[in-house]
Amino acid sequence: MTRTLLLLALLLPALLSAAENESPINGRFMLMNHYGEMVTDRDFGNRYQLIYFGYTFCPDVCPSSLMVITQALKLLGDDAARIQPLFISVDPERDTPQVLREYVSYFHPSIIGLTGSPELIARTAQNFRVSYEKVLVPGMPPDQYQMDHSAGVFLLAPDGRLLVKFAHGILAKDMAARIKDFL
């Protein structure tokens, strides 16, 4: 019995730490949209939110993910009106509202770009358990950095609950089918 209690006492801090790391996604945010207006997660009413974190200077992962979202929304047809796609920048230094507005215009017309202060972006990323980091490229000017970041698309219910996180590389038809399951 004493050994069991000792083992439990030793493991309890690790188990509690693991539980904290597995806390549910908190889909709350307050950011600026690509028109320069402050918005929160609650501004989208009874719509589902399809959220992707990235940056406009991303060479491949971000545009391919946004194309998958665009194609999935097209496959949803009229049901796409029940979805609000959001592109949250992890690069507020370069991704101004104007830059975001131009960038998202290359994808589905309902995608809204969001940015904010570094602190607001950090808090939002933390709420979604998204990691990102500025990476300087050797031999390049300091303003031509890259951003390493988590890749995945979050689908939130209208009440803000996480329904599913789509892995990077999912096919648009599979994303659309899974979204349809929740509508």
Secondary structure as GFF3:
##gff-version 3
##sequence-region A 1 183
A	DSSP	alpha_helix	2	21	.	.	.	ID=ss1
A	DSSP	beta_strand	30	33	.	.	.	ID=ss2
A	DSSP	beta_strand	38	40	.	.	.	ID=ss3
A	DSSP	three_ten_helix	41	44	.	.	.	ID=ss4
A	DSSP	beta_strand	48	54	.	.	.	ID=ss5
A	DSSP	alpha_helix	61	76	.	.	.	ID=ss6
A	DSSP	three_ten_helix	77	82	.	.	.	ID=ss7
A	DSSP	beta_strand	83	89	.	.	.	ID=ss8
A	DSSP	alpha_helix	97	104	.	.	.	ID=ss9
A	DSSP	beta_strand	112	115	.	.	.	ID=ss10
A	DSSP	alpha_helix	118	127	.	.	.	ID=ss11
A	DSSP	beta_strand	132	135	.	.	.	ID=ss12
A	DSSP	beta_strand	146	149	.	.	.	ID=ss13
A	DSSP	beta_strand	152	156	.	.	.	ID=ss14
A	DSSP	beta_strand	162	167	.	.	.	ID=ss15
A	DSSP	alpha_helix	172	182	.	.	.	ID=ss16
###
